[in-house]
């Protein structure tokens, strides 16, 4: 018997938007949480990578476009990650009212971030058990659905092997079935 591949859980883009925009844009904690969630979706960073980001490059960055920076990810592999204009807007809002002097962009533990994201999702009525890594799955799925090559998604996520990225192809399979059904009528 052939082994079943695990099913990747992800949020639709509209659910990510609901999650981020469901947090009131006031107060330090709310603005930090909005910025962190937007960052995780925009960049595809692992939670450990996001929490290791220094704040200095973001304090200096004031442009309105996509911001890119080089990071060292899992296994010591270096890659470039991209912050969308929307993520950068959320980060700037967070930095504008931030009062601590922590050198990390997001002074929160991985476990606290996991609890926060789960709680924030429940507050806006998302019934899935949302985790930080689910946001990574979500951006990979979103990119593939937009027609981005699996090779580029591999680069975006910092996977060494294309087989690691191929688990996200499940989402496009459903769309392929729909296309096939329409063509075969």
QUIWOWO-V948754 format. One record per pair of residues at least 6 apart in sequence whose C-alpha atoms are under 6 Angstrom apart, sorted by sequence separation. I is the first residue (numbers start at 1). J is the second residue. If there is no record, write none. Layout:
BEGIN
i: {I/I}
j: {J/J}
END
This chain:
BEGIN
i: {25/72/71/71/70/70/69/154/69/118/68/20/68/67/67/66/114/66/66/65/64/141/43/43/43/42/42/39/55/38/54/55/54/55/53/54/53/35/51/35/32/31/44/41/41/19/22/44/10/10/11/10}
j: {31/78/78/79/79/80/80/165/81/130/81/34/82/82/83/83/131/84/85/85/85/168/81/82/83/83/84/87/103/87/103/104/104/105/104/105/105/90/106/91/94/94/136/135/139/121/124/157/134/137/138/138}
END
